[in-house]
Amino acid sequence: MPELPDVVAYVEALQPRIVAQAIRRVRIESPFVLRSFEPPVEAVEGRAVERVGRLGKRIVLELGDELFVVIHPMIAGRFRWLAPHAKSPGKITLARFEFDTGVLVLTEAAQKKRASIHIVQGGDGLGRHRPDGLELLDPRETHVLGEDNTGAAASVREFAAALRSGNNTLKRALTDPHRFSGIGNAYSDEILHAARLSPVTLTSKLNEEEVARLFEAARGALAKWIAELRREFADHFPGAGEITAFRPGFAVHGKFGQPCPVCGAKVQRIRYAENETNYCPGCQTGGRLLADRSLSRLLKDDWPRSVDELEERG
Ligand SMILES: [Zn+2]
């Protein structure tokens, strides 16, 4: 979180507001957020933003002469767009970028600060922030930055190879940033529901037809939600609480106990690590309720030890 549709929404909200605008001043309010030392933050002041794009879940401001600002929101990092000279929200502000057109504020409302900013010089430096997960949609339409953005979206064969690169639960495989770009806890639940597959099915158990169905479901769910968010934020910058893993239009994610919009069965959950996965027994498990405790253990054992490990590579 934020996942691909959220990151695309941020990129598209930023483009008309800051492209061709000079960064007048940068204020780092929480020193830990800045993880690079060279070039210094002053190097970006006075520079105009040439492009806004993304690398995985990172938002990248390209300033020309191979100078980049790379912002990784991790789990709780969010952006706000304020009027010029407006004060930023107190304790949760990590950094502010001041433009003539307004102020871009990076916030993080969490005890543990995970979001990061890197000031990067050179294409090689930028390459280190490029995750290796497959892009399931057209990289140009989803604003992937760099030479690769002329590449094609992954094919079903590439998808199948990435999916089966380890024998894991589908939930784990879909959210693995080494395999796929931009899919997290919320959209993996929605994708698995659309594909009518159980989150705890192992990748090795899927036949070709199921893999193809999962591929189409993944592309379909991501494209659908990119379009939904595009409509939602057409007239305003995403506000506080509007980039969220809990959307009224979701079928199963965050809908524990509510009726499935397809079959009406009650949405169930499996809790593991710091997360829970939601599924519809009617659509995804042939009506079976998955026993929470043993499946929690299965998912937990299939999970990286820390949430940072999962997010940082995304
Ligand atoms: Zn259902």
Boltz pocket constraint, residues with backbone or C-beta under 6 A from the ligand:
constraints:
  - pocket:
      binder: B
      contacts: [[A, 260], [A, 261], [A, 262], [A, 263], [A, 264], [A, 265], [A, 280], [A, 281], [A, 282], [A, 283], [A, 284]]
      max_distance: 6.0
